[in-house]
Amino acid sequence: MEPIKQAQEPKKRTHVAVHHHHVSLTLMIIIALLVVVIIISKHAFIGYRLEKQFEKVGMKVESVIFEMDSLKSEILFTETRLESCKLLNNESFETIKTEKNNLFICE
């Protein structure tokens, strides 16, 4: 006869074993979050510094942005007028050139 084997209790884990891929994934997420926070905070800091510089000059950021948009519109309008003047100038030059050639032919 065989001796009766005592039922062994399963061993209880006293600590949780963390796999290395869980740790590396966690580190990558933390690093990505830090990069995002750094990028956002950098732009916020630059904006804060610009606002303080505008305050020293006595201007508000909103008025500067409005004025810049206004100037961009004026530049576009002026460039359009310049192109129109160039076209008119070229047409006038061609007309004068044709008339000059006709004058020489008549002589």
C-alpha positions as CSV (number, residue, x, y, z in Angstrom):
1,M,0.0,0.0,0.0
2,E,1.1,3.5,-0.8
3,P,1.3,6.1,1.9
4,I,-1.3,8.7,1.8
5,K,0.0,11.9,0.4
6,Q,-0.9,15.0,2.2
7,A,-2.6,17.6,0.0
8,Q,-0.2,20.5,-0.5
9,E,-1.6,23.9,-0.3
10,P,-0.8,26.1,-3.3
11,K,2.0,28.5,-2.6
12,K,0.8,32.1,-2.1
13,R,2.7,34.8,-3.7
14,T,4.0,37.4,-1.4
15,H,4.8,39.9,-4.1
16,V,3.6,40.7,-7.5
17,A,6.1,40.0,-10.2
18,V,6.1,42.8,-12.8
19,H,7.2,41.7,-16.3
20,H,9.8,43.8,-18.0
21,H,7.5,44.7,-21.0
22,H,5.0,46.2,-18.6
23,V,7.7,48.4,-17.1
24,S,9.1,49.5,-20.4
25,L,5.6,50.3,-21.7
26,T,4.9,52.3,-18.5
27,L,8.2,54.2,-18.9
28,M,7.5,55.0,-22.6
29,I,4.0,56.4,-21.6
30,I,5.5,58.5,-18.8
31,I,8.3,59.8,-21.2
32,A,5.7,60.6,-23.8
33,L,3.5,62.5,-21.3
34,L,6.6,64.4,-20.1
35,V,7.4,65.4,-23.6
36,V,3.8,66.6,-24.2
37,V,3.9,68.6,-20.9
38,I,7.2,70.2,-21.8
39,I,6.0,71.2,-25.3
40,I,2.8,72.7,-23.9
41,S,4.5,74.5,-21.1
42,K,7.1,75.9,-23.5
43,H,4.5,77.5,-25.7
44,A,2.6,78.8,-22.7
45,F,5.8,80.3,-21.3
46,I,6.6,82.0,-24.6
47,G,3.1,83.4,-24.8
48,Y,3.3,84.7,-21.2
49,R,6.7,86.4,-21.9
50,L,5.3,88.0,-25.1
51,E,2.2,89.3,-23.2
52,K,4.5,90.8,-20.6
53,Q,6.6,92.5,-23.2
54,F,3.5,93.9,-24.9
55,E,2.4,95.2,-21.5
56,K,5.7,97.0,-21.1
57,V,5.2,98.8,-24.4
58,G,1.6,99.6,-23.5
59,M,-0.1,97.4,-26.0
60,K,-2.6,94.5,-25.7
61,V,-2.0,91.3,-27.6
62,E,-5.5,91.4,-29.1
63,S,-4.8,94.9,-30.6
64,V,-1.5,93.7,-32.0
65,I,-3.1,90.7,-33.6
66,F,-5.9,92.8,-35.1
67,E,-3.3,95.3,-36.4
68,M,-1.3,92.5,-38.0
69,D,-4.4,91.1,-39.7
70,S,-5.2,94.6,-40.9
71,L,-1.6,95.1,-42.3
72,K,-1.8,91.7,-44.0
73,S,-5.0,92.8,-45.8
74,E,-3.3,96.0,-46.8
75,I,-0.3,94.2,-48.2
76,L,-2.5,91.9,-50.2
77,F,-4.5,94.9,-51.6
78,T,-1.2,96.8,-52.4
79,E,0.3,93.7,-54.1
80,T,-2.9,93.4,-56.2
81,R,-2.7,97.1,-57.2
82,L,1.0,96.7,-58.1
83,E,0.3,93.7,-60.4
84,S,-2.5,95.8,-62.0
85,C,-0.1,98.7,-62.5
86,K,2.5,96.3,-64.0
87,L,0.0,94.9,-66.5
88,L,-1.1,98.4,-67.5
89,N,2.6,99.5,-67.8
90,N,3.3,96.6,-70.1
91,E,0.3,97.3,-72.2
92,S,1.3,101.0,-72.5
93,F,4.9,100.1,-73.3
94,E,3.7,97.8,-76.1
95,T,1.4,100.5,-77.5
96,I,4.2,103.1,-77.5
97,K,6.6,100.6,-79.1
98,T,4.1,99.8,-81.8
99,E,3.4,103.5,-82.4
100,K,7.2,104.2,-82.6
101,N,7.6,101.5,-85.2
102,N,4.7,102.9,-87.2
103,L,6.3,106.3,-87.1
104,F,9.6,105.0,-88.4
105,I,7.8,103.2,-91.2
106,C,6.0,106.4,-92.2
107,E,9.2,108.4,-92.5
